[in-house]
């Protein structure tokens, strides 16, 4: 679809090995969430998969994901046939907005290969041994992205990881704690121009 809005009632939506694939300017909106004082999100609309990704935004632009709990993506490691983008809750997307989304318990990363805005999002318990130090993270992308007013914690790997060629990284008013490796990591190829802004965060 394109330019479509899907409103999902509370409940658990089991995808198995299949992936949701929204199109350009689609909106996928769950039931309203509850946000705890520390930023933890309880989202009554849960999308659970067991494939290489749960929500795949490849070739889609201007998608909105809101009020969702996304979990369960599996992978066989970064050197498998599926490669480094397997085991991801939400993968790809151009000018994407994630708002009041919680992505957790994905084998590789909560969000990966992503371009856009992550606002009021919780990312935790993502990553596993085969991906640690390679791609495991709360969020990792080689594209520009922003993380604001979010809670990134207890990931097996890096909390927020901007990889080579991510021209712009913004992390603001966000709590990044108890991640196995770096809290925030910005790698940048000296051949490329770019900038990074970290402001008013707690990183421990």
Residue frames as qw, qx, qy, qz and C-alpha x, y, z in Angstrom:
[[0.000, 0.887, 0.462, 0.000, 0.00, 0.00, 0.00],
 [0.348, 0.172, -0.076, 0.918, 0.89, 3.68, -0.11],
 [0.205, -0.284, 0.049, -0.936, -0.62, 6.59, 1.82],
 [0.662, -0.395, -0.566, -0.291, -2.58, 4.15, 4.00],
 [0.232, -0.487, 0.547, -0.640, -3.22, 4.29, 7.75],
 [0.681, -0.169, -0.708, -0.074, -3.56, 1.07, 9.75],
 [0.378, -0.540, 0.394, -0.641, -4.89, 1.32, 13.31],
 [0.577, 0.037, -0.814, 0.050, -4.17, -1.83, 15.31],
 [0.681, -0.609, -0.088, -0.397, -6.19, -2.84, 18.36],
 [0.354, -0.608, 0.669, -0.237, -4.48, -4.12, 21.52],
 [0.977, 0.039, 0.169, -0.122, -3.23, -7.67, 21.24],
 [0.419, -0.506, 0.659, 0.365, -0.32, -9.77, 20.08],
 [0.735, 0.600, -0.093, -0.301, 0.09, -10.15, 16.32],
 [0.677, -0.335, 0.608, 0.245, 2.21, -13.22, 15.52],
 [0.489, 0.704, -0.304, -0.416, 3.94, -13.04, 12.14],
 [0.946, 0.001, 0.271, 0.177, 6.08, -16.16, 12.26],
 [0.619, -0.130, 0.364, 0.683, 8.77, -15.94, 9.57],
 [0.300, 0.742, 0.426, 0.422, 6.83, -13.33, 7.60],
 [0.312, -0.210, -0.152, 0.914, 7.65, -9.61, 7.72],
 [0.196, 0.854, 0.405, -0.261, 5.43, -6.56, 7.66],
 [0.464, 0.046, 0.354, 0.811, 6.34, -4.39, 4.65],
 [0.154, 0.822, 0.346, -0.425, 4.67, -0.97, 4.76],
 [0.552, 0.494, 0.343, 0.578, 4.89, 1.21, 1.65],
 [0.250, 0.243, -0.026, 0.937, 5.58, 4.89, 1.08],
 [0.238, -0.292, 0.111, -0.919, 3.85, 7.22, 3.53],
 [0.644, -0.380, -0.637, -0.189, 2.01, 4.41, 5.30],
 [0.258, -0.512, 0.467, -0.673, 1.15, 4.83, 8.97],
 [0.666, -0.185, -0.722, 0.008, 1.04, 1.87, 11.35],
 [0.200, -0.471, 0.350, -0.785, -0.44, 2.96, 14.68],
 [0.429, -0.217, -0.862, 0.159, -1.16, 0.82, 17.72],
 [0.443, -0.778, -0.428, -0.119, -3.26, 1.47, 20.79],
 [0.057, -0.878, 0.255, -0.401, -1.97, 4.26, 23.11],
 [0.698, 0.108, -0.577, 0.409, 1.03, 3.35, 25.25],
 [0.551, -0.832, -0.064, -0.010, 1.95, 3.93, 28.88],
 [0.546, 0.554, -0.368, 0.510, 5.34, 5.52, 29.58],
 [0.702, -0.560, -0.314, 0.306, 6.98, 5.06, 32.99],
 [0.203, -0.958, 0.093, 0.181, 9.02, 7.78, 34.65],
 [0.520, -0.493, 0.541, 0.440, 12.30, 6.18, 33.52],
 [0.316, 0.507, -0.482, -0.640, 11.13, 6.02, 29.89],
 [0.193, 0.019, 0.977, 0.088, 10.05, 2.36, 29.83],
 [0.489, 0.115, -0.265, -0.823, 7.13, 1.86, 27.44],
 [0.392, 0.169, 0.885, -0.186, 4.23, -0.53, 27.84],
 [0.370, 0.241, -0.415, -0.795, 2.62, -0.91, 24.42],
 [0.673, 0.097, 0.616, -0.398, -0.54, -3.04, 24.30],
 [0.804, 0.555, -0.033, -0.210, -0.16, -3.60, 20.55],
 [0.486, -0.541, 0.651, 0.218, 2.61, -6.19, 20.12],
 [0.777, 0.546, -0.232, -0.211, 4.03, -7.40, 16.81],
 [0.597, -0.491, 0.632, 0.059, 6.11, -10.55, 17.24],
 [0.768, 0.526, -0.307, -0.200, 8.08, -12.27, 14.52],
 [0.791, -0.393, 0.440, 0.165, 10.64, -15.06, 14.25],
 [0.772, 0.547, 0.152, 0.284, 12.14, -14.22, 10.87],
 [0.616, 0.157, -0.040, 0.771, 15.13, -12.12, 9.82],
 [0.017, -0.106, 0.144, -0.984, 13.17, -8.93, 10.60],
 [0.147, 0.503, 0.761, -0.383, 9.77, -8.06, 12.03],
 [0.338, 0.869, 0.252, -0.259, 9.09, -4.83, 10.11],
 [0.587, -0.037, 0.432, 0.683, 11.01, -4.34, 6.86],
 [0.211, 0.858, 0.190, -0.428, 10.90, -0.83, 5.36],
 [0.469, -0.157, 0.561, 0.663, 13.18, -1.53, 2.37],
 [0.165, 0.285, 0.556, 0.763, 12.45, 0.95, -0.45],
 [0.192, -0.793, -0.566, -0.118, 9.77, 2.69, 1.65],
 [0.265, 0.201, -0.187, 0.924, 9.92, 6.37, 2.59],
 [0.286, -0.288, 0.103, -0.908, 8.05, 8.65, 5.03],
 [0.618, -0.330, -0.700, -0.138, 6.60, 5.76, 7.05],
 [0.325, -0.526, 0.393, -0.680, 5.27, 6.37, 10.58],
 [0.628, -0.197, -0.749, 0.079, 5.37, 3.60, 13.19],
 [0.217, -0.457, 0.313, -0.804, 3.69, 4.59, 16.45],
 [0.668, -0.287, 0.376, -0.575, 2.55, 2.89, 19.68],
 [0.907, 0.191, -0.342, -0.156, 4.04, -0.53, 18.91],
 [0.590, -0.548, 0.593, -0.009, 5.99, -3.27, 20.70],
 [0.759, 0.535, -0.339, -0.151, 8.27, -5.06, 18.21],
 [0.443, -0.574, 0.683, -0.086, 10.25, -8.18, 19.12],
 [0.877, 0.000, 0.464, -0.121, 11.50, -11.63, 18.21],
 [0.641, 0.696, -0.296, -0.132, 13.63, -11.25, 15.05],
 [0.841, -0.335, 0.382, 0.184, 16.17, -14.04, 14.66],
 [0.494, 0.778, -0.372, -0.109, 19.36, -14.46, 12.64],
 [0.978, -0.034, -0.037, 0.201, 22.24, -16.86, 12.07],
 [0.592, -0.511, 0.156, 0.604, 25.01, -14.31, 12.61],
 [0.187, 0.824, -0.125, -0.520, 26.54, -11.55, 10.47],
 [0.010, -0.459, 0.767, 0.447, 28.39, -13.96, 8.22],
 [0.510, 0.278, 0.807, -0.109, 25.34, -16.02, 7.38],
 [0.265, 0.379, 0.661, 0.591, 23.48, -15.91, 4.08],
 [0.086, -0.873, -0.476, -0.060, 21.02, -13.40, 5.58],
 [0.452, 0.447, -0.111, 0.764, 23.93, -11.24, 6.65],
 [0.242, -0.015, -0.447, 0.861, 24.26, -8.26, 8.93],
 [0.364, -0.151, -0.036, -0.918, 20.70, -7.01, 8.51],
 [0.632, -0.287, -0.684, -0.225, 19.11, -10.17, 9.91],
 [0.504, -0.359, -0.645, 0.448, 17.82, -10.41, 13.45],
 [0.071, 0.042, -0.096, 0.992, 16.45, -6.84, 13.44],
 [0.179, 0.529, 0.690, -0.460, 13.14, -5.61, 14.81],
 [0.394, 0.864, 0.215, -0.229, 12.79, -2.68, 12.38],
 [0.591, -0.204, 0.453, 0.635, 15.11, -2.56, 9.38],
 [0.302, 0.292, 0.478, 0.772, 15.67, 0.01, 6.59],
 [0.015, -0.859, -0.497, 0.120, 13.44, 3.00, 5.86],
 [0.353, 0.238, 0.108, 0.898, 14.03, 6.50, 4.49],
 [0.199, -0.305, 0.063, -0.929, 12.74, 9.56, 6.38],
 [0.558, -0.381, -0.731, -0.095, 11.02, 7.20, 8.79],
 [0.274, -0.523, 0.341, -0.732, 9.50, 8.28, 12.10],
 [0.561, -0.243, -0.778, 0.142, 9.36, 5.94, 15.11],
 [0.237, -0.450, 0.242, -0.826, 7.30, 7.32, 17.98],
 [0.651, -0.285, 0.460, -0.532, 6.38, 5.53, 21.21],
 [0.879, 0.227, -0.399, -0.125, 7.80, 2.28, 19.88],
 [0.543, -0.591, 0.592, -0.078, 9.59, -0.33, 22.02],
 [0.806, 0.408, -0.421, -0.089, 11.90, -2.78, 20.20],
 [0.433, -0.586, 0.640, -0.245, 13.40, -5.56, 22.29],
 [0.711, -0.132, 0.689, -0.052, 14.66, -9.14, 22.28],
 [0.756, 0.638, -0.086, -0.118, 15.83, -9.11, 18.68],
 [0.931, -0.120, 0.086, 0.335, 18.92, -11.20, 17.95],
 [0.590, 0.303, 0.082, 0.744, 20.90, -8.41, 16.30],
 [0.101, 0.005, -0.143, 0.985, 19.47, -4.91, 16.79],
 [0.235, 0.566, 0.610, -0.502, 16.26, -3.18, 17.68],
 [0.461, 0.850, 0.125, -0.223, 16.56, -0.82, 14.69],
 [0.572, -0.323, 0.497, 0.567, 19.10, -1.00, 11.85],
 [0.328, 0.161, 0.584, 0.725, 20.01, 0.51, 8.46],
 [0.013, -0.791, -0.600, 0.123, 17.57, 3.30, 9.32],
 [0.220, 0.179, 0.075, 0.956, 17.21, 6.93, 8.27],
 [0.309, -0.660, -0.447, -0.519, 14.90, 9.24, 10.17],
 [0.228, -0.522, 0.360, -0.739, 13.72, 10.20, 13.63],
 [0.565, -0.257, -0.770, 0.149, 13.46, 8.02, 16.74],
 [0.174, -0.434, 0.208, -0.859, 11.39, 9.90, 19.32],
 [0.621, -0.281, 0.419, -0.600, 10.16, 8.64, 22.69],
 [0.858, 0.189, -0.448, -0.168, 11.31, 5.10, 21.91],
 [0.624, -0.563, 0.527, -0.125, 12.63, 2.33, 24.18],
 [0.752, 0.434, -0.494, -0.043, 15.31, -0.06, 22.89],
 [0.433, -0.577, 0.635, -0.278, 16.47, -2.85, 25.18],
 [0.723, -0.141, 0.672, -0.076, 17.66, -6.47, 25.31],
 [0.764, 0.627, -0.072, -0.133, 18.69, -6.48, 21.65],
 [0.239, 0.712, -0.659, 0.041, 21.78, -8.28, 20.41],
 [0.964, -0.213, 0.148, -0.056, 23.33, -11.70, 20.90],
 [0.637, -0.512, 0.439, 0.374, 26.78, -13.27, 20.90],
 [0.691, 0.284, 0.472, 0.468, 27.20, -13.84, 17.12],
 [0.271, 0.825, 0.260, 0.424, 26.59, -10.13, 16.43],
 [0.460, -0.850, -0.061, 0.249, 28.38, -8.56, 19.41],
 [0.413, -0.573, 0.346, 0.617, 31.06, -6.11, 18.31],
 [0.311, 0.143, 0.688, 0.640, 29.96, -6.40, 14.68],
 [0.170, -0.393, -0.432, -0.794, 26.41, -5.04, 14.49],
 [0.392, -0.546, -0.727, 0.139, 24.63, -5.73, 17.80],
 [0.084, 0.090, -0.166, 0.978, 22.99, -2.55, 19.10],
 [0.244, 0.544, 0.572, -0.564, 19.87, -0.83, 20.28],
 [0.557, 0.798, 0.175, -0.148, 20.06, 1.11, 17.02],
 [0.479, -0.387, 0.489, 0.618, 22.76, 1.01, 14.35],
 [0.596, 0.731, 0.332, 0.010, 22.81, 2.71, 10.96],
 [0.518, -0.111, 0.295, 0.795, 25.21, 4.07, 8.36],
 [0.074, 0.645, 0.439, 0.621, 22.57, 6.67, 7.47],
 [0.026, -0.288, 0.286, -0.913, 21.74, 9.92, 9.25],
 [0.486, -0.539, -0.664, -0.183, 19.34, 9.60, 12.17],
 [0.151, -0.495, 0.329, -0.789, 18.17, 11.32, 15.34],
 [0.523, -0.361, -0.759, 0.144, 17.32, 9.84, 18.73],
 [0.118, -0.413, 0.204, -0.880, 15.38, 12.13, 21.08],
 [0.569, -0.301, 0.309, -0.700, 13.64, 11.68, 24.44],
 [0.865, 0.075, -0.446, -0.219, 14.28, 7.93, 24.38],
 [0.646, -0.543, 0.501, -0.193, 15.50, 5.13, 26.68],
 [0.764, 0.441, -0.470, -0.030, 18.24, 2.86, 25.30],
 [0.415, -0.600, 0.596, -0.336, 19.39, 0.30, 27.83],
 [0.674, -0.217, 0.691, -0.144, 20.65, -3.20, 28.52],
 [0.807, 0.538, -0.139, -0.200, 21.52, -4.08, 24.93],
 [0.824, -0.262, 0.378, 0.331, 24.16, -6.72, 24.23],
 [0.572, 0.408, 0.292, 0.650, 26.36, -4.44, 22.16],
 [0.167, 0.053, -0.035, 0.984, 26.30, -0.68, 21.56],
 [0.187, 0.563, 0.579, -0.559, 23.38, 1.49, 22.63],
 [0.456, 0.841, 0.143, -0.253, 23.32, 4.02, 19.77],
 [0.601, -0.247, 0.527, 0.547, 25.71, 3.32, 16.88],
 [0.490, 0.820, -0.024, -0.294, 26.17, 5.63, 13.90],
 [0.823, -0.053, 0.411, 0.389, 28.37, 3.73, 11.46],
 [0.322, -0.242, 0.426, 0.810, 30.63, 4.94, 8.67],
 [0.020, 0.248, 0.559, 0.791, 28.92, 7.36, 6.25],
 [0.189, -0.762, -0.610, 0.107, 26.22, 8.39, 8.72],
 [0.302, 0.530, 0.052, 0.791, 26.51, 12.06, 7.82],
 [0.253, -0.500, 0.205, -0.803, 24.55, 13.30, 10.83],
 [0.514, -0.313, -0.777, 0.183, 23.86, 11.90, 14.28],
 [0.267, -0.509, 0.192, -0.796, 21.75, 13.61, 16.94],
 [0.541, -0.342, -0.749, 0.174, 21.22, 12.13, 20.40],
 [0.082, -0.385, 0.189, -0.900, 19.31, 14.48, 22.71],
 [0.549, -0.281, 0.314, -0.722, 17.47, 14.24, 26.04],
 [0.877, 0.059, -0.424, -0.217, 17.97, 10.48, 26.00],
 [0.608, -0.565, 0.530, -0.175, 18.99, 7.97, 28.66],
 [0.783, 0.403, -0.473, -0.033, 21.59, 5.47, 27.41],
 [0.396, -0.605, 0.603, -0.336, 22.62, 3.09, 30.20],
 [0.688, -0.222, 0.672, -0.160, 23.87, -0.44, 30.91],
 [0.821, 0.523, -0.148, -0.173, 24.75, -1.38, 27.35],
 [0.934, -0.193, 0.129, 0.271, 27.47, -4.01, 27.03],
 [0.618, 0.184, 0.145, 0.750, 29.74, -1.94, 24.78],
 [0.135, 0.052, -0.032, 0.989, 29.71, 1.82, 24.07],
 [0.216, 0.573, 0.567, -0.551, 26.70, 3.89, 25.05],
 [0.498, 0.826, 0.103, -0.245, 26.97, 6.09, 21.95],
 [0.595, -0.239, 0.523, 0.562, 29.40, 5.34, 19.12],
 [0.489, 0.827, 0.062, -0.271, 29.89, 7.52, 16.07],
 [0.649, -0.136, 0.507, 0.551, 32.22, 6.17, 13.43],
 [0.400, 0.860, 0.101, -0.301, 32.97, 8.51, 10.59],
 [0.785, 0.247, 0.274, 0.497, 34.98, 8.08, 7.43],
 [0.287, -0.590, 0.053, 0.753, 37.40, 10.98, 7.09],
 [0.203, 0.112, 0.611, 0.757, 36.54, 11.17, 3.39],
 [0.134, -0.656, -0.656, -0.347, 32.98, 12.23, 4.22],
 [0.088, -0.358, 0.217, -0.904, 31.61, 15.40, 5.75],
 [0.548, -0.483, -0.668, -0.146, 29.40, 15.10, 8.79],
 [0.121, -0.468, 0.390, -0.784, 28.47, 16.31, 12.23],
 [0.522, -0.339, -0.777, 0.098, 27.28, 14.91, 15.53],
 [0.257, -0.518, 0.200, -0.791, 25.30, 16.55, 18.32],
 [0.538, -0.326, -0.753, 0.193, 24.93, 15.01, 21.77],
 [0.103, -0.405, 0.169, -0.893, 22.95, 17.20, 24.15],
 [0.537, -0.298, 0.316, -0.723, 21.30, 16.82, 27.56],
 [0.824, 0.013, -0.533, -0.191, 21.72, 13.04, 27.79],
 [0.619, -0.553, 0.529, -0.178, 22.50, 10.58, 30.57],
 [0.795, 0.403, -0.452, -0.042, 25.07, 8.09, 29.25],
 [0.467, -0.597, 0.601, -0.254, 26.41, 5.52, 31.72]]
